[in-house]
């Protein structure tokens, strides 16, 4: 069983990674881990994620009361606790301000296009949670309706939030979210944000179901829990050639199976 000190060291490691990648600046961002049903480790307020040390990490309960630690917990603790409350299967939450994803959040554009097979399978659609004042109950209330059917959200005019079965998973979802946002932005500049057809999205969703990965998929294709994703208007569905798509799906499906089998 992982000890608390190992969890704290893991938070510090992820903190350095998100800082080095430019996902945060100064004291931005926050990270948390569930250690049991009603106890959580969370990053402090006013400290750079690139300089975290284990003794800075705070233990809190499900109501936000500090159980151990000399620092004050992040002022955005409420949205972390909301995710844990709504999703008992979730073990870690990451909130950062990655530039491309945050730009989409500011522009009010969700990441819901089926552009890359990897994002369809691994990430799913990422909606925008309505704006809420940081550190208040407004943000938890805004994300509540998305927590069960997605793996993360864009926070309107704020940043991004992902949650996962462990901290590595939550962090990799954030990496994937930012990478998807970057590719999405570049293709829009080229006027080339062509989407996969519903047929090929369905193939990918079937692969996703076999892997047990949750999260809505684009183009209205049904997911493993019987729910439908947001519809995309026909004008946005511009398909590649059948031959190209078959090749993409074949190669990427195998790549995804190899990359994600550790999460099965």
Secondary structure by P-SEA (a helix, b strand, c coil): cccaaaaaaaaaaaaaaaaaacccccccccccccccccccccccccccccccccccbbbbccccccccccccccccaaaaaaaaaacccccbbbbbbcaaaaaaaaacccccccccccccccccbbbbccccccccaaaaaaacccccccccccccccccccccccaaaaaaaaaaaaaaaaaaaaaaaacccccccaaaaaaaaaaaaaaccccccccccccccccccccccccccccccaaaaaaaaaaaaaaaaaaccccc
